[in-house]
Amino acid sequence: MNILIIGKPSSNIERLLKKSKYAEKVYTAINGEHTSFPNIEYRNFDDILQKAIALKIDIALNTDKNLIKNGIAEFFETKKINLISVNKKWLNLETSRLSAKKLLQYYNINTPNIIRVPLDFPVMIKTDEPGLDYAAKSMPEIIDKLEEFENITTFFEEYIEGQSFVLYTIWDKKNIKYLYPEEELTEVQLDRLDLLKTKLNFMFSDEKADFCGVFGINIIWYKNDWYVKDFDMGTEIPANLLKNTDLIYILNSAIYQKLNEC
C-alpha cells in the first residue's frame, strides 16, 4: 500500500513504517522541512488531495493538530483518500477539558472532581491549553496563577496521585482498540480497566463519534479504580505497544471498520 504522512513524522512513526510489510511506498506532506521519505509541499487541502490521488495513496495519516483545527478530517470525509485523523469536533476532548469532564461524568466514567471553591490544598488549576496545569499549594499561589492565566479558560479540580499511564486508543467510527502496558498491571487493575473500556466504548458509540483516528486517554489509579484525567487527541502509538502487530495492518483495519478483528 502507498502511505502519505501529513505533517512531520516522528522517529517512532518512521521506524514503524520502514519495518511494515504492507507499506510499499511512503511519502510525507510537510512544507519547508525534509524527512527520510519523499516529500510533497502543498498550498491547501485540495492540493494535498490532488497530489495524493496522483501518487495513488491508499492511506493518509495526519500527525498535525493544527490541520485538525483547520478541518482536514472534514475536508477528506467525502473524498477518495482514506484519512486517519481525529476531526475538529472531537479535538474538543483535548481543547475544551471542562466539557470533556462533563461528558465523562454523564457516562458515569470516573474523573477527578471539579471544585468550585478550593478549601483544601494542593488543588489543581486546569486550563484548556495542555501543559499549563498547575498544582497550587495555597490561596496566594492560586491568585498568582489566575492572574497569569487571565485570558485562558480555567477551573479547579481535586488533586489526586497514583499510578498513571496513557491508554492508547484507535477508533474506526464503530469499533475501538486499546493498547497499554498489560504486564505492569495487577489483576484488580486489569478487571477495573475492562470496566472503564466498556464505558468508553459505549460513550463513543452512543455519541456517534464520526472520525477514524488515534488518540491517548491519560488515566490514573486512585481509590482502587481508574480515573480519566484528560485526552491527547491525535497522538501516536509507541512502537513497543504494537509488539508484533504491523501499524499499517491496524490502520487499514480501522479504515474498513474491522478493528474488532485485529
HELIX and SHEET records of a PDB file:
HELIX    1   1 SER A   11  LYS A   18  1                                   8    
HELIX    2   2 PHE A   45  ALA A   54  1                                  10    
HELIX    3   3 LYS A   65  LYS A   69  1                                   5    
HELIX    4   4 ILE A   72  PHE A   76  1                                   5    
HELIX    5   5 LYS A   88  THR A   95  1                                   8    
HELIX    6   6 ARG A   97  TYR A  106  1                                  10    
HELIX    7   7 MET A  139  GLU A  148  1                                  10    
HELIX    8   8 GLU A  182  GLU A  184  5                                   3    
HELIX    9   9 GLU A  187  ASP A  206  1                                  20    
HELIX   10  10 ALA A  239  LEU A  242  1                                   4    
HELIX   11  11 LEU A  247  ILE A  255  1                                   9    
HELIX   12  12 LEU A  259  GLU A  261  5                                   3    
SHEET    1   A 5 ASN A  39  ILE A  40  0                                        
SHEET    2   A 5 LYS A  25  ALA A  29  1                                        
SHEET    3   A 5 ASN A   2  ILE A   6  1                                        
SHEET    4   A 5 ILE A  59  ASN A  62  1                                        
SHEET    5   A 5 ASN A  82  ILE A  84  1                                        
SHEET    1   B 4 ILE A 114  ILE A 115  0                                        
SHEET    2   B 4 THR A 154  GLU A 158 -1                                        
SHEET    3   B 4 VAL A 123  THR A 127 -1                                        
SHEET    4   B 4 TYR A 134  ALA A 136 -1                                        
SHEET    1   C 4 ILE A 176  LEU A 179  0                                        
SHEET    2   C 4 SER A 164  TRP A 171 -1                                        
SHEET    3   C 4 GLY A 213  TYR A 222 -1                                        
SHEET    4   C 4 ASP A 225  MET A 233 -1                                        
END                                                                             
